[in-house]
Amino acid sequence: MEKEEKETRHERFKRVASKRTNEILEKIRILGNCSNKSSYEYREEEINKIFSEIDKNLKLTKAKFLAGKRERFKL
């Protein structure tokens, strides 16, 4: 019986992050279906609110990845 190779943390990250990224991209594509004016009615301020929230969450999530790379202020 061969010894099973254990998945490294980097391999696990690539597997999980790829899957989650593809799920998010699919949800964004589906959200785009709401732009069909023959099926939906919306106001510009509603669209701005949606994308403002998405942008805010993207920035917060990216900051989590970059948090360890930022230099701290020193006197």
matplotlib code that plots the C-alpha trace (Angstrom):
import matplotlib.pyplot as plt

x = [0.0, 1.5, 1.7, -0.8, 0.8, -0.5, -1.7, 0.5, -1.0, -0.1, -1.8, -4.8, -4.9, -4.7, -7.5, -9.9, -9.1, -9.6, -13.0, -14.2, -13.0, -14.8, -18.0, -17.8, -17.2, -20.2, -22.4, -21.2, -22.1, -25.5, -25.9, -25.3, -28.5, -30.4, -29.3, -31.9, -34.3, -37.0, -37.2, -36.2, -36.6, -34.0, -32.8, -29.2, -28.9, -29.8, -27.0, -24.6, -25.5, -24.9, -21.5, -20.4, -21.0, -19.2, -16.3, -16.1, -16.0, -13.4, -11.1, -11.6, -10.8, -7.8, -6.6, -6.6, -4.2, -1.9, -2.0, 1.2, 3.0, 2.4, 5.1, 4.2, 4.7, 7.8, 9.1]
y = [0.0, 3.3, 6.2, 9.0, 12.3, 15.0, 18.2, 21.2, 24.4, 26.1, 23.3, 23.6, 27.4, 27.0, 24.4, 26.3, 29.8, 28.7, 27.1, 30.1, 32.6, 30.7, 30.6, 34.4, 35.1, 33.0, 34.9, 38.2, 36.9, 35.9, 39.4, 40.8, 39.1, 41.6, 44.4, 43.1, 46.0, 43.9, 41.8, 44.2, 47.8, 49.6, 53.0, 54.3, 54.8, 51.1, 50.0, 52.4, 50.9, 47.4, 48.1, 50.3, 47.4, 44.9, 47.4, 47.9, 44.2, 43.6, 46.2, 44.7, 41.2, 42.3, 44.2, 40.9, 39.4, 42.4, 43.2, 41.4, 43.1, 46.7, 48.6, 50.0, 53.6, 54.2, 57.4]
z = [0.0, -1.1, 1.3, 0.4, -0.3, 2.0, 0.3, 1.2, 2.5, -0.8, -2.8, -0.6, -1.1, -4.8, -4.9, -2.6, -3.9, -7.5, -6.7, -4.7, -7.3, -10.1, -7.9, -7.4, -11.1, -12.0, -9.5, -11.0, -14.5, -13.2, -11.6, -15.0, -16.2, -14.1, -16.5, -19.0, -19.2, -20.9, -17.7, -14.9, -14.0, -11.8, -10.9, -11.3, -7.5, -7.0, -9.4, -7.7, -4.3, -5.5, -7.0, -4.1, -1.8, -4.1, -4.4, -0.6, 0.1, -2.6, -1.0, 2.5, 1.2, -0.7, 2.4, 4.3, 1.8, 1.8, 5.6, 6.3, 3.5, 4.5, 6.3, 9.6, 10.5, 12.7, 14.3]

ax = plt.figure().add_subplot(projection="3d")
ax.plot(x, y, z, "-o")
ax.set_aspect("equal")
plt.show()
